[in-house]
Amino acid sequence: MITVKLKEKDIIKAANEGMDAFVGAFVDKINEAIGSELTGETMQLLNADQITLLAYVQMRDEVMDGGFVQLIHNGYGPFLFKNPFAKALKMWGLTDLSKLVYSAATLYNKHHEAIEADCSDDEFMSLFERFPDFDDLDDEFVENEEMWTARIAEYIDEHIEAFATVEK
């Protein structure tokens, strides 16, 4: 395991800036510890909570930018849907988000080959029309993202030692 270190003053500063900054402080230090490259090899250096946090932020960024279709097209489907990510979210108390991820995984299993295929920009844009089943999931995520990120921040705060070693 790799040791992720965060200074107490940096955590306090980030917390005062808001939940996104607080979560971001941990994500930045975890990424820094693994050279900003999450691979099968670097994942072995992290614990389950750290991996779950990175997965959530990756999902959040992709879905907020272009929905689950974009997330899948950009190759993040296997990382999010073929690993125990949804189960970990449930263990964190985010059962509603876990259910959303399980629903997205069901659609991923059904459509991933077509969505992951190489295509032109126009063909990519047509994927959103071809797979409207993802629209409700995208909307639900966008509507609840702030609440879920706040709950992730609370989880980190309550289990800080699982994410980083705090230094004075």
Backbone as a printed PyTorch tensor [residue, N CA C, xyz], in Angstrom:
tensor([[[  0.8370,  -1.1860,   0.0000],
         [  0.0000,   0.0000,   0.0000],
         [  0.8780,   1.2440,   0.0000]],

        [[  0.4000,   2.2290,  -0.6820],
         [  1.1030,   3.5030,  -0.7340],
         [  0.5150,   4.4260,   0.3310]],

        [[  1.3400,   5.2750,   0.8930],
         [  0.8560,   6.2040,   1.9090],
         [  0.5150,   7.5330,   1.2450]],

        [[ -0.7050,   7.9430,   1.4050],
         [ -1.1740,   9.2370,   0.9070],
         [ -1.1380,  10.1890,   2.0950]],

        [[ -0.4340,  11.3010,   1.9330],
         [ -0.2850,  12.2440,   3.0430],
         [ -0.9280,  13.5740,   2.7100]],

        [[ -1.6290,  14.0970,   3.6990],
         [ -2.2630,  15.4110,   3.5680],
         [ -1.9780,  16.2030,   4.8370]],

        [[ -1.6560,  17.4480,   4.6670],
         [ -1.4140,  18.3070,   5.8230],
         [ -2.7600,  18.7580,   6.3990]],

        [[ -2.8230,  18.7670,   7.7310],
         [ -4.0560,  19.1590,   8.4130],
         [ -4.5300,  20.5350,   7.9670]],

        [[ -3.6210,  21.4830,   7.8100],
         [ -3.9920,  22.8440,   7.3950],
         [ -4.6160,  22.8500,   5.9980]],

        [[ -4.1330,  21.9560,   5.1110],
         [ -4.6970,  21.8670,   3.7620],
         [ -6.1090,  21.2790,   3.7830]],

        [[ -6.3350,  20.3390,   4.6790],
         [ -7.6770,  19.7540,   4.8270],
         [ -8.6450,  20.8140,   5.3420]],

        [[ -8.2120,  21.5750,   6.3350],
         [ -9.0660,  22.6250,   6.9140],
         [ -9.3670,  23.6880,   5.8640]],

        [[ -8.3410,  24.0940,   5.1320],
         [ -8.5360,  25.0980,   4.0730],
         [ -9.5360,  24.5930,   3.0350]],

        [[ -9.3620,  23.3480,   2.5970],
         [-10.2670,  22.7690,   1.5970],
         [-11.6850,  22.6640,   2.1440]],

        [[-11.8280,  22.2550,   3.3880],
         [-13.1620,  22.1380,   4.0020],
         [-13.8430,  23.4930,   4.0570]],

        [[-13.0820,  24.5380,   4.3260],
         [-13.6500,  25.8860,   4.3680],
         [-14.0710,  26.3910,   2.9900]],

        [[-13.4640,  25.8340,   1.9550],
         [-13.8070,  26.2190,   0.5810],
         [-15.0410,  25.4830,   0.0700]],

        [[-15.4440,  24.4050,   0.7400],
         [-16.6400,  23.6750,   0.3320],
         [-16.3630,  22.2130,   0.0450]],

        [[-17.4620,  21.4850,  -0.1770],
         [-17.3580,  20.0350,  -0.3290],
         [-16.5410,  19.6200,  -1.5490]],

        [[-16.6610,  20.3540,  -2.6510],
         [-15.9020,  19.9850,  -3.8420],
         [-14.4030,  20.1200,  -3.5980]],

        [[-14.0010,  21.1960,  -2.9330],
         [-12.5880,  21.4030,  -2.6190],
         [-12.1040,  20.3470,  -1.6260]],

        [[-12.9410,  20.0120,  -0.6560],
         [-12.5840,  19.0040,   0.3450],
         [-12.3520,  17.6580,  -0.3290]],

        [[-13.3090,  17.2140,  -1.1330],
         [-13.1630,  15.9490,  -1.8610],
         [-11.9560,  16.0340,  -2.7890]],

        [[-11.8260,  17.1570,  -3.4740],
         [-10.7260,  17.3520,  -4.4150],
         [ -9.3520,  17.2640,  -3.7730]],

        [[ -9.2300,  17.7420,  -2.5450],
         [ -7.9420,  17.6740,  -1.8540],
         [ -7.4850,  16.2280,  -1.7000]],

        [[ -8.4070,  15.3500,  -1.3590],
         [ -8.0710,  13.9340,  -1.2000],
         [ -7.8070,  13.2850,  -2.5510]],

        [[ -8.6410,  13.5920,  -3.5190],
         [ -8.4590,  13.0250,  -4.8590],
         [ -7.1110,  13.4510,  -5.4330]],

        [[ -6.7740,  14.7280,  -5.2820],
         [ -5.5030,  15.2270,  -5.8110],
         [ -4.3090,  14.5030,  -5.1810]],

        [[ -4.3510,  14.3070,  -3.8680],
         [ -3.2290,  13.6460,  -3.1840],
         [ -3.1620,  12.1580,  -3.5340]],

        [[ -4.3160,  11.5190,  -3.6870],
         [ -4.3140,  10.1070,  -4.1000],
         [ -3.7300,   9.9890,  -5.5050]],

        [[ -4.1760,  10.8610,  -6.4000],
         [ -3.6460,  10.8490,  -7.7680],
         [ -2.1500,  11.1390,  -7.7820]],

        [[ -1.7310,  12.0900,  -6.9800],
         [ -0.3150,  12.4220,  -6.8910],
         [  0.4940,  11.2020,  -6.4280]],

        [[ -0.0320,  10.4710,  -5.4770],
         [  0.6630,   9.3030,  -4.9350],
         [  0.8450,   8.1910,  -5.9670]],

        [[ -0.0570,   8.1310,  -6.9440],
         [  0.0410,   7.0800,  -7.9720],
         [  0.5010,   7.6370,  -9.3250]],

        [[  1.0240,   8.8390,  -9.3050],
         [  1.5150,   9.4230, -10.5530],
         [  0.4010,   9.7980, -11.5040]],

        [[ -0.7770,  10.0770, -10.9790],
         [ -1.9540,  10.4990, -11.7620],
         [ -2.3780,   9.4970, -12.8160]],

        [[ -2.0060,   8.2390, -12.6170],
         [ -2.3700,   7.2100, -13.5880],
         [ -2.9620,   6.0060, -12.8640]],

        [[ -4.2710,   5.8530, -12.9840],
         [ -4.9440,   4.7250, -12.3530],
         [ -4.9330,   3.5490, -13.3170]],

        [[ -4.1170,   2.5670, -12.9880],
         [ -3.9880,   1.3600, -13.8040],
         [ -4.1820,   0.1580, -12.8830]],

        [[ -4.2020,  -1.0150, -13.4450],
         [ -4.2890,  -2.2250, -12.6330],
         [ -3.1490,  -2.2960, -11.6250]],

        [[ -1.9790,  -1.8470, -12.0540],
         [ -0.8070,  -1.8710, -11.1790],
         [ -0.9210,  -0.8390, -10.0520]],

        [[ -1.3220,   0.3970, -10.3860],
         [ -1.4110,   1.4290,  -9.3420],
         [ -2.6190,   1.2100,  -8.4310]],

        [[ -3.6620,   0.5790,  -8.9420],
         [ -4.8170,   0.2770,  -8.0810],
         [ -4.4150,  -0.6380,  -6.9320]],

        [[ -3.4450,  -1.5000,  -7.1590],
         [ -2.9800,  -2.4040,  -6.1120],
         [ -2.3010,  -1.6590,  -4.9660]],

        [[ -1.9040,  -0.4170,  -5.2240],
         [ -1.2460,   0.3990,  -4.2110],
         [ -2.2470,   1.1220,  -3.3130]],

        [[ -3.5180,   1.1140,  -3.7190],
         [ -4.5620,   1.8460,  -3.0110],
         [ -5.4850,   0.9020,  -2.2680]],

        [[ -6.1900,   1.4460,  -1.2840],
         [ -7.1990,   0.6370,  -0.6020],
         [ -8.5550,   0.8220,  -1.3040]],

        [[ -9.5250,   0.0450,  -0.9050],
         [-10.8400,   0.0560,  -1.5590],
         [-11.5150,   1.4220,  -1.4700]],

        [[-11.3800,   2.1030,  -0.3380],
         [-12.0090,   3.4210,  -0.2050],
         [-11.3830,   4.4350,  -1.1570]],

        [[-10.0790,   4.4050,  -1.2870],
         [ -9.4060,   5.3350,  -2.1960],
         [ -9.8120,   5.0760,  -3.6500]],

        [[ -9.9020,   3.8130,  -4.0240],
         [-10.3150,   3.4600,  -5.3850],
         [-11.7630,   3.8850,  -5.6190]],

        [[-12.6200,   3.6570,  -4.6410],
         [-14.0270,   4.0440,  -4.7660],
         [-14.1500,   5.5440,  -4.9400]],

        [[-13.3690,   6.3080,  -4.1910],
         [-13.3970,   7.7630,  -4.3260],
         [-12.9690,   8.1900,  -5.7290]],

        [[-11.8810,   7.6290,  -6.2210],
         [-11.4430,   7.9650,  -7.5780],
         [-12.4980,   7.5770,  -8.6150]],

        [[-13.1370,   6.4410,  -8.4110],
         [-14.1820,   5.9940,  -9.3380],
         [-15.3650,   6.9610,  -9.3170]],

        [[-15.7730,   7.3890,  -8.1230],
         [-16.8910,   8.3270,  -8.0280],
         [-16.5720,   9.6290,  -8.7610]],

        [[-15.3970,  10.1640,  -8.5440],
         [-15.0390,  11.4340,  -9.1760],
         [-14.9540,  11.2730, -10.6920]],

        [[-14.4200,  10.1550, -11.1520],
         [-14.3750,   9.9140, -12.5980],
         [-15.7850,   9.8210, -13.1650]],

        [[-16.6490,   9.0820, -12.4830],
         [-18.0350,   8.9710, -12.9320],
         [-18.6990,  10.3430, -12.9220]],

        [[-18.5430,  11.0770, -11.8330],
         [-19.1610,  12.3970, -11.7210],
         [-18.7160,  13.3110, -12.8570]],

        [[-17.4240,  13.3540, -13.1100],
         [-16.9130,  14.2350, -14.1580],
         [-17.4470,  13.8550, -15.5330]],

        [[-17.4520,  12.5670, -15.8290],
         [-17.9380,  12.1090, -17.1380],
         [-19.4370,  12.3340, -17.2970]],

        [[-20.2080,  11.9530, -16.2900],
         [-21.6700,  12.0760, -16.3980],
         [-22.0910,  13.5480, -16.4360]],

        [[-21.4490,  14.3820, -15.6420],
         [-21.7940,  15.7980, -15.6400],
         [-21.4260,  16.4600, -16.9710]],

        [[-20.4210,  15.9250, -17.6470],
         [-19.9800,  16.4930, -18.9210],
         [-20.7840,  15.9590, -20.1050]],

        [[-21.0790,  14.6470, -20.1010],
         [-21.7310,  14.0830, -21.2750],
         [-22.5700,  12.8500, -21.0120]],

        [[-22.8570,  12.5720, -19.7590],
         [-23.7360,  11.4590, -19.4350],
         [-23.0410,  10.1050, -19.4640]],

        [[-23.8460,   9.0950, -19.1860],
         [-23.3130,   7.7330, -19.1390],
         [-22.8620,   7.2460, -20.5130]],

        [[-23.4980,   7.7260, -21.5800],
         [-23.0600,   7.3230, -22.9170],
         [-21.6210,   7.7750, -23.1410]],

        [[-21.3130,   9.0190, -22.7770],
         [-19.9400,   9.5100, -22.9230],
         [-18.9930,   8.7150, -22.0410]],

        [[-19.3910,   8.4640, -20.8030],
         [-18.5750,   7.7020, -19.8680],
         [-18.2010,   6.3430, -20.4770]],

        [[-19.1880,   5.6600, -21.0280],
         [-18.9570,   4.3380, -21.6220],
         [-18.1050,   4.4670, -22.8800]],

        [[-18.4200,   5.4300, -23.7240],
         [-17.6540,   5.6170, -24.9640],
         [-16.1830,   5.9190, -24.6620]],

        [[-15.9390,   6.6550, -23.5930],
         [-14.5720,   7.0150, -23.2330],
         [-13.8290,   5.8980, -22.5000]],

        [[-14.4640,   4.7390, -22.3600],
         [-13.7690,   3.5640, -21.8530],
         [-13.8120,   3.3310, -20.3520]],

        [[-14.6690,   4.0680, -19.6290],
         [-14.7280,   3.9040, -18.1770],
         [-15.7400,   2.8690, -17.7100]],

        [[-16.5000,   2.2930, -18.6340],
         [-17.5120,   1.3040, -18.2710],
         [-16.9700,   0.1220, -17.4870]],

        [[-15.9270,  -0.5530, -17.9810],
         [-15.4150,  -1.7110, -17.2340],
         [-14.9630,  -1.3560, -15.8140]],

        [[-14.2990,  -0.2150, -15.6520],
         [-13.8220,   0.2020, -14.3390],
         [-14.9760,   0.4070, -13.3730]],

        [[-16.0580,   1.0070, -13.8410],
         [-17.1820,   1.3170, -12.9620],
         [-18.1910,   0.1840, -12.8360]],

        [[-18.3940,  -0.5560, -13.8900],
         [-19.4870,  -1.5340, -13.8990],
         [-19.0430,  -2.9870, -13.7580]],

        [[-17.7690,  -3.2630, -13.8940],
         [-17.2800,  -4.6390, -13.7550],
         [-16.4620,  -4.8080, -12.4810]],

        [[-16.5040,  -3.8270, -11.6340],
         [-15.8400,  -3.8600, -10.3330],
         [-16.9080,  -3.6190,  -9.2690]],

        [[-16.5990,  -3.8540,  -8.0150],
         [-17.6240,  -3.7050,  -6.9590],
         [-17.8780,  -2.2460,  -6.5420]],

        [[-17.8380,  -1.3390,  -7.4960],
         [-18.0510,   0.0810,  -7.2210],
         [-19.4230,   0.3410,  -6.6040]],

        [[-20.4830,  -0.1870,  -7.2270],
         [-21.8390,   0.0310,  -6.7000],
         [-21.9870,  -0.5500,  -5.2960]],

        [[-21.3930,  -1.6920,  -5.0720],
         [-21.4450,  -2.3160,  -3.7440],
         [-20.7320,  -1.4430,  -2.7040]],

        [[-19.5920,  -0.8800,  -3.0900],
         [-18.8490,   0.0000,  -2.1810],
         [-19.6730,   1.2380,  -1.8410]],

        [[-20.3530,   1.8010,  -2.8340],
         [-21.2010,   2.9670,  -2.5690],
         [-22.3020,   2.6200,  -1.5710]],

        [[-22.8660,   1.4390,  -1.7230],
         [-23.8990,   0.9860,  -0.7870],
         [-23.3180,   0.8660,   0.6190]],

        [[-22.1030,   0.3480,   0.7220],
         [-21.4570,   0.2180,   2.0260],
         [-21.1640,   1.5920,   2.6390]],

        [[-20.9990,   2.5920,   1.8120],
         [-20.7900,   3.9600,   2.2860],
         [-22.1030,   4.6250,   2.6910]],

        [[-23.2200,   3.9150,   2.5090],
         [-24.5240,   4.4650,   2.8550],
         [-25.2120,   5.1850,   1.7210]],

        [[-24.6710,   5.0900,   0.5240],
         [-25.2410,   5.7650,  -0.6510],
         [-26.0620,   4.7730,  -1.4750]],

        [[-27.0890,   4.2130,  -0.8560],
         [-27.8790,   3.1740,  -1.5320],
         [-28.5780,   3.7060,  -2.7760]],

        [[-29.0360,   4.9390,  -2.7310],
         [-29.6980,   5.5030,  -3.9020],
         [-28.7260,   5.6450,  -5.0790]],

        [[-27.5170,   6.0880,  -4.8180],
         [-26.5080,   6.1840,  -5.8800],
         [-26.0890,   4.7870,  -6.3370]],

        [[-25.9810,   3.8640,  -5.4070],
         [-25.6440,   2.4880,  -5.7500],
         [-26.6790,   1.9030,  -6.7170]],

        [[-27.9440,   2.1440,  -6.4420],
         [-29.0100,   1.6510,  -7.3300],
         [-28.8870,   2.2610,  -8.7230]],

        [[-28.5450,   3.5350,  -8.7810],
         [-28.3650,   4.2000, -10.0710],
         [-27.2100,   3.5450, -10.8440]],

        [[-26.1230,   3.2600, -10.1640],
         [-24.9730,   2.6200, -10.8170],
         [-25.3380,   1.2190, -11.2950]],

        [[-26.0910,   0.4640, -10.4830],
         [-26.5410,  -0.8670, -10.9130],
         [-27.4380,  -0.7550, -12.1500]],

        [[-28.3090,   0.2410, -12.1910],
         [-29.1730,   0.4460, -13.3670],
         [-28.3370,   0.7840, -14.5980]],

        [[-27.3520,   1.6530, -14.4150],
         [-26.4630,   2.0020, -15.5280],
         [-25.6670,   0.7780, -15.9780]],

        [[-25.2670,  -0.0750, -15.0330],
         [-24.5200,  -1.2920, -15.3710],
         [-25.3680,  -2.2400, -16.2160]],

        [[-26.6460,  -2.3180, -15.8990],
         [-27.5420,  -3.1680, -16.6920],
         [-27.5910,  -2.6770, -18.1380]],

        [[-27.7280,  -1.3670, -18.3180],
         [-27.7420,  -0.8020, -19.6720],
         [-26.3710,  -0.9360, -20.3350]],

        [[-25.3250,  -0.7620, -19.5610],
         [-23.9650,  -0.9350, -20.0760],
         [-23.8110,  -2.3450, -20.6420]],

        [[-24.2170,  -3.3500, -19.8870],
         [-24.0850,  -4.7340, -20.3410],
         [-24.8510,  -4.9800, -21.6250]],

        [[-25.9430,  -4.2830, -21.8020],
         [-26.7990,  -4.4500, -22.9720],
         [-26.2400,  -3.7230, -24.2110]],

        [[-25.6330,  -2.5470, -24.0080],
         [-25.2960,  -1.6830, -25.1460],
         [-23.8130,  -1.3310, -25.2980]],

        [[-22.9600,  -1.8040, -24.4210],
         [-21.5880,  -1.2740, -24.4050],
         [-20.8240,  -1.4650, -25.7040]],

        [[-21.0230,  -2.5670, -26.3850],
         [-20.2480,  -2.7980, -27.6080],
         [-20.5100,  -1.7160, -28.6490]],

        [[-21.7660,  -1.3590, -28.8330],
         [-22.1110,  -0.3210, -29.8070],
         [-21.6010,   1.0500, -29.3550]],

        [[-21.6960,   1.3190, -28.0720],
         [-21.2860,   2.6330, -27.5580],
         [-19.7640,   2.7690, -27.5510]],

        [[-19.0510,   1.6950, -27.2860],
         [-17.5860,   1.7410, -27.1990],
         [-16.8980,   1.7430, -28.5620]],

        [[-17.6310,   1.4410, -29.6230],
         [-17.0270,   1.3420, -30.9540],
         [-16.4390,   2.6780, -31.3950]],

        [[-15.3410,   2.5980, -32.1390],
         [-14.7550,   3.8060, -32.7070],
         [-15.7610,   4.4520, -33.6430]],

        [[-15.8120,   5.7860, -33.6020],
         [-16.7630,   6.4720, -34.4560],
         [-16.3480,   7.9290, -34.6600]],

        [[-16.9620,   8.5490, -35.6330],
         [-16.7110,   9.9650, -35.9090],
         [-17.4540,  10.8070, -34.8700]],

        [[-17.2080,  12.0910, -34.8690],
         [-17.9080,  12.9860, -33.9380],
         [-19.4190,  12.9430, -34.1640]],

        [[-19.8240,  12.9260, -35.4270],
         [-21.2700,  12.8740, -35.7340],
         [-21.8770,  11.5590, -35.2610]],

        [[-21.1550,  10.4600, -35.4650],
         [-21.6440,   9.1600, -35.0110],
         [-21.7150,   9.1150, -33.4840]],

        [[-20.7320,   9.7430, -32.8340],
         [-20.7650,   9.8070, -31.3740],
         [-22.0020,  10.5640, -30.9120]],

        [[-22.2740,  11.7000, -31.5100],
         [-23.4450,  12.4900, -31.1090],
         [-24.7410,  11.7170, -31.3350]],

        [[-24.7760,  10.8720, -32.3440],
         [-25.9880,  10.0850, -32.6100],
         [-26.1960,   8.9890, -31.5630]],

        [[-25.1460,   8.6410, -30.8160],
         [-25.2880,   7.6240, -29.7720],
         [-26.3140,   8.0460, -28.7190]],

        [[-26.3760,   9.3410, -28.4560],
         [-27.3210,   9.8340, -27.4490],
         [-28.7650,   9.5970, -27.8940]],

        [[-28.9910,   9.7060, -29.1890],
         [-30.3320,   9.4410, -29.7370],
         [-30.6000,   7.9410, -29.8160]],

        [[-29.5750,   7.1710, -30.1040],
         [-29.7340,   5.7200, -30.2380],
         [-29.9690,   5.0290, -28.8990]],

        [[-29.4830,   5.6450, -27.8030],
         [-29.5780,   5.0090, -26.4910],
         [-30.2290,   5.9460, -25.4670]],

        [[-31.5010,   6.2650, -25.6930],
         [-32.1980,   7.1960, -24.7990],
         [-32.4680,   6.6100, -23.4040]],

        [[-32.2620,   5.2930, -23.2380],
         [-32.4750,   4.6720, -21.9260],
         [-31.5850,   5.2910, -20.8470]],

        [[-30.4710,   5.8800, -21.2690],
         [-29.5490,   6.4810, -20.3100],
         [-30.0060,   7.8660, -19.8420]],

        [[-30.9360,   8.4840, -20.5830],
         [-31.3490,   9.8660, -20.2810],
         [-31.8620,  10.0350, -18.8550]],

        [[-32.7310,   9.1500, -18.4110],
         [-33.2750,   9.2700, -17.0510],
         [-32.1860,   9.1030, -15.9970]],

        [[-31.2290,   8.2180, -16.2630],
         [-30.1240,   8.0240, -15.3240],
         [-29.2330,   9.2630, -15.2730]],

        [[-28.9780,   9.8390, -16.4530],
         [-28.1970,  11.0810, -16.5110],
         [-28.8910,  12.1770, -15.7110]],

        [[-30.1890,  12.3180, -15.9430],
         [-30.9590,  13.3650, -15.2480],
         [-30.9440,  13.1510, -13.7370]],

        [[-31.1270,  11.9030, -13.3190],
         [-31.1250,  11.6140, -11.8830],
         [-29.7660,  11.9390, -11.2640]],

        [[-28.7100,  11.6040, -11.9910],
         [-27.3820,  11.9000, -11.4590],
         [-27.1800,  13.4090, -11.3330]],

        [[-27.4970,  14.1350, -12.3880],
         [-27.2940,  15.5890, -12.3770],
         [-28.1160,  16.2430, -11.2570]],

        [[-29.3550,  15.7920, -11.0840],
         [-30.2240,  16.3600, -10.0540],
         [-29.7010,  16.0910,  -8.6360]],

        [[-28.9900,  14.9850,  -8.4490],
         [-28.5520,  14.5850,  -7.1090],
         [-27.0580,  14.7210,  -6.8600]],

        [[-26.3210,  15.1760,  -7.8490],
         [-24.8560,  15.2050,  -7.7440],
         [-24.3700,  15.9760,  -6.5330]],

        [[-24.9330,  17.1500,  -6.2840],
         [-24.4880,  17.9500,  -5.1360],
         [-24.6870,  17.2060,  -3.8220]],

        [[-25.8530,  16.6050,  -3.6710],
         [-26.1530,  15.8620,  -2.4460],
         [-25.1960,  14.6710,  -2.2960]],

        [[-24.9900,  13.9330,  -3.3950],
         [-24.1140,  12.7710,  -3.3260],
         [-22.6750,  13.1770,  -3.0390]],

        [[-22.2040,  14.2460,  -3.6500],
         [-20.8470,  14.7070,  -3.3800],
         [-20.7240,  15.1480,  -1.9260]],

        [[-21.7470,  15.7940,  -1.3970],
         [-21.7430,  16.1920,   0.0200],
         [-21.6820,  14.9590,   0.9170]],

        [[-22.4240,  13.9240,   0.5610],
         [-22.4120,  12.6980,   1.3670],
         [-21.0630,  11.9790,   1.2620]],

        [[-20.4330,  12.0500,   0.0970],
         [-19.0820,  11.4860,  -0.0690],
         [-18.1180,  12.2640,   0.8250]],

        [[-18.2320,  13.5830,   0.8310],
         [-17.3670,  14.4170,   1.6810],
         [-17.5620,  14.0530,   3.1560]],

        [[-18.8020,  13.8390,   3.5620],
         [-19.0840,  13.4340,   4.9450],
         [-18.4450,  12.0830,   5.2510]],

        [[-18.5560,  11.1600,   4.3080],
         [-17.9590,   9.8370,   4.5160],
         [-16.4400,   9.9590,   4.6800]],

        [[-15.8220,  10.7550,   3.8190],
         [-14.3710,  10.9560,   3.9290],
         [-14.0390,  11.5240,   5.3040]],

        [[-14.7820,  12.5470,   5.7130],
         [-14.5210,  13.2010,   6.9920],
         [-14.6530,  12.2200,   8.1630]],

        [[-15.6280,  11.3330,   8.0870],
         [-15.8530,  10.3660,   9.1620],
         [-14.8730,   9.1910,   9.1250]],

        [[-14.2060,   8.9820,   7.9880],
         [-13.2740,   7.8540,   7.8050],
         [-11.9580,   8.3480,   7.2140]],

        [[-11.5200,   9.4850,   7.6560],
         [-10.3800,  10.1790,   7.0490],
         [ -9.1340,   9.3020,   6.9510]],

        [[ -8.9280,   8.4540,   7.9580],
         [ -7.7330,   7.5930,   7.9720],
         [ -7.7370,   6.5680,   6.8490]],

        [[ -8.8920,   6.2950,   6.2590],
         [ -8.9740,   5.3640,   5.1320],
         [ -8.5180,   6.0140,   3.8270]],

        [[ -8.4310,   7.3300,   3.8240],
         [ -8.0980,   8.0570,   2.6080],
         [ -6.6990,   8.6650,   2.6240]],

        [[ -6.2290,   9.0570,   3.7930],
         [ -4.9170,   9.6890,   3.8780],
         [ -4.4140,   9.7020,   5.3180]],

        [[ -3.1120,   9.8490,   5.4210],
         [ -2.4880,  10.0860,   6.7170],
         [ -2.4270,  11.5990,   6.8860]],

        [[ -2.9760,  12.0700,   7.9900],
         [ -3.0000,  13.5070,   8.2330],
         [ -1.7540,  13.9020,   8.9940]],

        [[ -1.0630,  14.8750,   8.4370],
         [  0.1650,  15.3780,   9.0710],
         [ -0.0890,  16.7630,   9.6250]],

        [[  0.5500,  17.0730,  10.7420],
         [  0.4170,  18.4010,  11.3540],
         [  1.0830,  19.4490,  10.5070]]])
